[in-house]
Amino acid sequence: MSLKPARTVNCPQCGAPVEWVEASQYRPFCSARCKGADLGAWASGSYVIPVVNLEDKIEDDSESHPLPN
C-alpha cells in the first residue's frame, strides 16, 4: 500500500509552502501570525468586493448608445 504525498499549498498571506495535513493547524496559513494578519485585513475592510450600481450603469449605457428614432 503506497501513501500519497501530502498536498502543498501556498500561504495566502506570505506565500510560504504549507502541507495540507491535519498536523498543519493553521492551514491554509503557515503560522498564527499570517492567520492573524489575514483576519486583521478582513476586520479593517482591506478586502472588498467591488459593487457596480446597476442604475448608474443603465444610464451610462443609454447616453453612450442612444436608441434610433
C-alpha positions as CSV (number, residue, x, y, z in Angstrom):
1,M,0.0,0.0,0.0
2,S,1.5,3.3,-1.0
3,L,0.9,6.6,0.7
4,K,0.0,9.7,-1.3
5,P,2.4,12.6,-0.8
6,A,0.8,15.5,1.2
7,R,-0.6,18.2,-0.9
8,T,1.2,21.5,-0.6
9,V,-0.4,24.9,-0.9
10,N,1.0,28.4,-0.6
11,C,0.1,30.5,2.4
12,P,-2.3,33.2,1.2
13,Q,-0.6,35.8,3.3
14,C,3.2,35.3,2.7
15,G,3.4,32.6,0.0
16,A,5.3,30.1,2.1
17,P,4.6,26.4,1.3
18,V,2.2,24.7,3.7
19,E,1.5,20.9,3.7
20,W,-2.3,20.3,3.7
21,V,-2.3,17.8,6.5
22,E,-4.1,17.6,9.9
23,A,-0.9,18.5,11.7
24,S,-0.8,21.9,10.0
25,Q,-3.1,23.6,12.5
26,Y,-3.1,27.0,10.8
27,R,-3.8,25.7,7.2
28,P,-4.1,27.3,4.7
29,F,-1.8,29.7,6.6
30,C,1.7,28.8,7.6
31,S,1.5,30.3,11.1
32,A,-0.6,32.1,13.7
33,R,1.0,35.3,12.6
34,C,-0.2,35.0,9.0
35,K,-3.6,33.8,10.1
36,G,-3.9,36.9,12.4
37,A,-2.7,39.3,9.7
38,D,-5.3,38.0,7.3
39,L,-8.1,38.3,9.9
40,G,-6.9,41.9,10.6
41,A,-7.1,42.8,6.9
42,W,-10.7,41.5,6.8
43,A,-11.6,43.4,10.0
44,S,-10.2,46.6,8.8
45,G,-12.0,46.4,5.5
46,S,-8.9,45.9,3.3
47,Y,-10.7,43.1,1.4
48,V,-13.6,44.4,-0.5
49,I,-15.8,43.2,-3.4
50,P,-16.4,46.0,-5.9
51,V,-20.0,46.8,-6.4
52,V,-21.5,48.3,-9.6
53,N,-24.6,50.3,-9.2
54,L,-26.9,48.9,-12.0
55,E,-29.0,52.1,-12.2
56,D,-25.8,54.2,-13.0
57,K,-24.7,51.5,-15.5
58,I,-28.0,51.6,-17.3
59,E,-27.9,55.5,-17.5
60,D,-24.3,55.4,-18.8
61,D,-25.2,52.9,-21.5
62,S,-28.3,54.8,-22.7
63,E,-26.2,58.0,-23.0
64,S,-23.4,56.4,-25.0
65,H,-25.8,54.2,-27.2
66,P,-28.9,56.3,-27.9
67,L,-31.9,54.4,-29.4
68,P,-32.6,55.2,-33.1
69,N,-35.6,57.4,-33.9
